Amino acid sequence: MMSLISGEQAAQFRELGYFVAEGGFAPALLQAMSDEMDRVYQDHLRQAQASGDAAAVQAVRNRRSFSQFHTLSPVAAQFARQPIYLEACLKFIGPDADLYYNQAATKPPERGRVFSWHQDSGYVHTEPLEYITCWTAITDSNLDNGCIWIIPGSPKWGLLEHLPEPETGERYGGKTAQFSDESGAIPVEMRAGQVAIFSSLMLHKSGANTSAHSIRRGYVPQYHVPHLIARHTGQPWGDQVPVLRGGRRVD
Ligand SMILES: O=C(O)CCC(=O)C(=O)O
């Protein structure tokens, strides 16, 4: 396997909890993912429009993300096994890894909502707790169109309390982490094809898409050890899709 993650990047992950890598994706594959994200959105929109239910149409238009994207798109099911992700699994999880959760997260320009500060581990407490998130820029992601922000080093703060927050015109609504010092926050602007790989304890958020025409598309697969459980149920949790066994890709 050709290495896409340098020793410096791995060291930065251990020190600060993140790094940004070149994903090594073929341009045609990135375009195919972008097209899939649009196709799935348009399919859902058409279904809602056919139902004649105005609220359902609005819900699709408001919809930020499609989770379990591998079940909606055969392209995504393969994309989730791209070498950059498998190498990150091998280096930061171990020789056996599962796709934990994966979503297509689109921010269209006319709906510039903010996604609040949170740790991914703050949404569902898993056993074991920590895993990796690979926020992948399918299109360019920048300050104008609502890129993610992180606080380098924040995984060392441990798991923070998260409180639910309502959805509003300005916020997606979900959970928001309870902490006071965001002075170390930095935006993570990425070109299409770059991947921000970070700990599930990394504090992150994303800004509003204030651009006139730029659609921000992110694909966000997360990987964990096999057979993890959710603490609130004691039961297996997540996508539970094996991608790596004994250090080798599983299809
Ligand atoms: O893609 C985004 O805007 C942020 C998504 C995110 O942080 C999440 O779903 O955990």
The ligand as an ORCA input file, in Angstrom:
! r2SCAN-3c Opt
* xyz 0 1
  O     -20.261     18.854      7.748
  C     -20.481     19.707      8.611
  O     -20.841     20.831      8.338
  C     -20.258     19.354     10.039
  C     -20.707     17.968     10.275
  C     -20.265     17.469     11.588
  O     -19.439     18.029     12.248
  C     -20.844     16.239     12.099
  O     -21.801     15.718     11.494
  O     -20.338     15.735     13.116
*
